[in-house]
Amino acid sequence: ATIEKIAEAKAGIIKKNCPIICVDQNPQVLAVINSKALKQNAEFINSKVFFESLNFNFKAIKIPLNGSHQIENAQLAISCVKYQNHFKISDENIKNGIEKTRWKARLEKIEDGFFAKKLSQNFQLYLDGSHNPQGAKTIAEFLSNFPNHRKIVIFQMLKDKNCEEFLEIIRQQIDKLIICKNASDSRFRTPQNIFEIAKNLQIYAEIVENFSEGFDKITREFDCKQTLILICGSLYFASEFLTQNHQ
């Protein structure tokens, strides 16, 4: 699907006479959304332009979600709240709402649970369920913020997702790929398949039976170094981790 086709499908949510507030997109996407808005007599608002017109102290807000795109998302949410006039919502309530936002398996920092408690203070542990190129770009950008850390990715992916493209995008940001077997679900790729893809991309990789073996290997190999561990590749994989981490 082209980006215009995707935008057209997303624009299906636009309702007659109902304003549509949209983040600043590339020109092709904005053209598609604006065209659909005109047909539906829906006022089109670019949240970037609208937000800049507000007298809102955005710097006072600490956004708990990782990834630079979450700044844009937060500004979009604030624009929506400020544009509507059915409910009076104070700036303080907006600030509290954003700062208390949590999103499971979206660059989520894991600080407790069975596996997290095994890690020394040299380690930071994150979990992400994204499985497409956009998610991989977000992960690569996030990992680039830790230039002085060893970066280890514990990985699995479903057979119908593009593993090569995902790993190609993040390859320069990782020091080692740990591939889990995950025999419990036939939808996952075989570890050997992922290993071959990693090898072709010149990614240093190793296959393990399960999370326990993976964490044991990581702690033995990297215990004396500042290390970031990221579990990613699939929401199903993220779910398996959360289940086992809180057993």
Secondary structure, DSSP 8 states (H G I E B T S, - for coil): --HHHHHHHHGGG--TT--EEE----HHHHHHHHHHHHHTT--EEEHHHHHHTS---GGG----S-STHHHHHHHHHHHHHHH--SS---HHHHHHHHHT---TTSSEE--SSTTGGGS-TTEEEEE----SHHHHHHHHHHHTT-TTSEEEEEE--BTTS-HHHHHHHHGGG-SEEEEE--TT-TTB--HHHHHHHHHHTT--EEEESSHHHHHHHHHHHHTTS-EEEEEES-HHHHHHHHHHHT-
